[in-house]
Amino acid sequence: MDIVVPSEVKIGGFTYTVDSSEEACERLRESKDFGHCINTKRLIRINTEDYSGQENSNTFLHELIEAINDVWCNPKLGHDEITNLCNGLHQVLEGLDVRFVGKKS
């Protein structure tokens, strides 16, 4: 089941904007990143234009875990731990046929 990446998510008491606009994708291309979480702005950027549905889903989950780490864990998880947790969760969701994808044209 494909779920379109939402334009915002609530984490704790905070609303994070999820930006997958053309401008956000271009910024991520320039920095050679799939996605980025800017906790001080409560902003998650995802490049949904250049990558497969699987990569979009994994990137969205990764950035969500980055935000959750900031809000709930007083950033105790390191990047490698976040990546490992994300990859495990992504594998479980893929097995359940759940995937976060970019907006459909």
Summary of the structure (lengths in Angstrom):
residues: 105
radius of gyration: 13.0
end to end distance: 17.2
largest distance: 38.7
contacts: 298
relative contact order: 0.21
helix: 48%
strand: 23%
